[in-house]
Amino acid sequence: MSQSFTITVLPGDGIGPEVIEQAVNVMKVVEELEGVSFSFEYARLGGCAIDEDGTPLPQDTLEKARRSDAVLLGAVGGPKWDNNPAHLRPETGLLGIRKELGLYANLRPAFMLDCMVGVSALREEVVQGVDLMVIRELTGGLYFGEKKRYETENGEVASDELIYHEYEIERIVRRAFEVARLRSKKLTSVDKANVLESSRLWRKVVDRIAPEYPDVELRHQLVDSCAMELIRWPKQFDTVVTENMFGDILSDEASMLTGSIGMLPSASLADGNFGLYEPVHGSAPDIAGKGIANPTATILSAAMMLRYSFGLEKAANAIEQAVHNVLNSGVRTGDIASNKEEAVGTKEMADKIIAAMREAYVQA
């Protein structure tokens, strides 16, 4: 009997529906190649849910996600909702689904293919060979702490509470050591322990767990130093683990080493095999509906789903190899093309990846 998986699909806002459509097309080819079955359950999250349901995270969406084996997300947000109160902002829905589904571990790879070195804003010798993984704690810290705003005689005051429990740090750090073990056995833990009490607890927990992984080389680095070193010499990093806000900033910085945020996937994982998969890029409302968005990051996010949630390693490898082969052949979307007149659109890029995936799967 063939395997069957249910995927909750959240197209979201802006270019989300366009790139999601192509990733689903890729998954349908995987059905054919692997002999598995995917059931796609569509739901709303973010701005589109605010418009249709009056909330960024409808209960129906949450229930579908809980019943599924994995979630595939396009993008959320846009200027249309920028002036909404906090509970009616698209990002609130994203934070909410992460918390409700226990998605505490965010994996964001950043890699540089030889054929893409000219796209980066940094010199070739700096970025060539970059291959790193940022692991971000996703359900604690400032983003989920108590928020206050109030008036005083000296004007308005705002505060955000940064809280981490020891167990929250321990579980993300263990996940990071396990990932580092599968890569180059080098782990950098990033904090601000010279200033923040939460970071001092973070470092204490990391040091307590490290002896359990004697084969992994550990170093601590302050976040400001890490941000600088990512630009100066990124190849010194392999696996990086850090708290929520630092990880948000550093992973976006790392993604731009590769030249385009439209190239990179991410996985947000709970305990076990469940995960939510999404491109690192945003909703890009300025190009929505034009058919020119780069679908690569969303397609690679689908590959991460195949690997981490479904255990379909061969299919995941075939997608990743197909992306490499298509890029090596010179095919480019507008965000990574040196000659914009030769750039292909969203569907054409996906079609070429699908054709290359078929070849890569047979050869694997």
Disulfide bonds with the S-S distance in Angstrom:
none
